[in-house]
Amino acid sequence: MPRSFTPVSLDGLDEYYRLWDLCPLHSLDYSPVNLWGWQEHYGLEWCFEGDLCWIRQTMPCDTVLWAPLGDWARADWKRLLEPGMEFIRVPDSLASLWQEQIGSRAAAEPDRDQWEYLYLATELATLPGNRFHKKKNHVSAFVKAYGAPDYHPMDARMVEDCLGLQDEWCQWHDCEGSPSLAAENSAINQVLAHCSAFRNLCGGSLYVDGGIAAFALGERLDSESVGVHFEKGLASIRGIYQVINQTFVQRECADVRWVNRAQDLGEEGLRRAKESYRPAGFLQKSRVAIA
């Protein structure tokens, strides 16, 4: 019997959170905030079936499945995985589980563009040693010019200020002329407009001379990790991105080991920026075809 998919919505969050807690691995891709934020751009739909949530993407390409989320260990994958199914963004731990159960019928191909960057929170908070020398120089330049970072945890005022900064950022970067920036802008607005719906959202903003200069929006994925969804700042202020990165981790990630800063989607500039912060590992993902 074909599964009945419906668009990802806030109405299904309670059930999704239940399955999120059952899932043994928490990828930033599959977080409730990420699914909601990017629902429109990717045409994301879901289908709740027992202790699994099936997810599919309908835009801007042909319809394709993401990995199901839920109780992977108890699922009967021999029955559930049918010939012809194609999945993207499948965490390698799940791909390995499938191969254990159905062998070579599950053909996995690593997808480097979708690997999520994992950083040690202590390193991002302290920028130790010569590896982070350039980052520390930018932070020092900021502090010399503007004083200690004026960081405010997320509250109602922050949401309004962040929306204003995002609008200003988009005007400077011509979001309307870039499909990818326009999609990100829509995702940021979607999340900020409904931030009270999410139980694990965290974030903060930096103020310079009384005005907002940067913000970071993240999500506590589990007891060991926090993910960063969005980070924006005024490029005219030297060191603003290094300071919001470091201060967010110091204030919001003090009790976790890992900071997940998402994938680079194959964009060279983004990859260089992420690699410059010296990732300690990756949450690796693959494309999987079922024969």
C-alpha positions, 0 to 999 in steps of 0.5 A: 500500500503506497504511503500517504505523504503530507507537507512538513507542518508544525502540527506534526511536531509532537510526533516527530519529536517522539521519533527524534528521541527514538533515533540513535543518531541526530543529524542536523539535516533531520532536526525539526527546525531544519525540516520546517525551515527548508520545507518550502524550498525542498518541498519536504513531505513526511509520513508517520508510520509506527515508529518511523517517519518517512521523509521525501523531497519533491523540489527542485529535482525529481521526488526522492526519499531522505532516510526514515527517522525513528527507531532504526534498530527495531525496524524490519528493513527487509520488509520496508526497503523495496526494489527501486527505492532511492535515498539521499542524505542517508547517515552512514550508520543507517546505510551500514545497518541496511547492508547488514540486513539486506546485503548488497541490495543496498548500494551506498555511494558516499556523498561528500557534499552532504557530510556535516562538519563536527567541531569540538566545542572547547576548541571553538570556544577557546581557539587554542594554539597556532591553528586558530591564529588568524581567527584570534587576530580577528577576534582581537581586532573586534575587541580592540575596536568595540570592547567585549562582545555584547551578547544577548541570548534569544528572546522576543527582542532578538527575534525582531532585531534578527529579522531586521538584520537579515533583511538588511543583509539580503539587501546588501547581498541581493538575495532576490537575484540568488536562488540559494540566498533567497531560499535561505532567507525564506528558511530564516524567516520561517524559523524566526516567525515560529521559533516558539514552536520548537523545544530545543532552539537556542541562539543569540545576537551581538550588539555594537553601539546599541544596534544588532551586528550579528546573530546565530541560531542553533538547536540542541540536538541531544545531550552531546551536541548543538547544531548551528542553522544560521549565522549572519553578521555585518561584513563591514565590522571586522571580526564579526563572524569570528566573534559571533561564532566563538561567543555563541559556543561559549554561551550556548554550548558550554555543556556539550562536546560537539558543535555541528555546523552542517554540510557545505553542499559542495560550495568551494568557498563554504568548504574552505570556511568550514575547513578553516575551523579545523573540524574534528570529524564528520557525520558522513552520509551517502546516497543509497539505492535499493535493488 
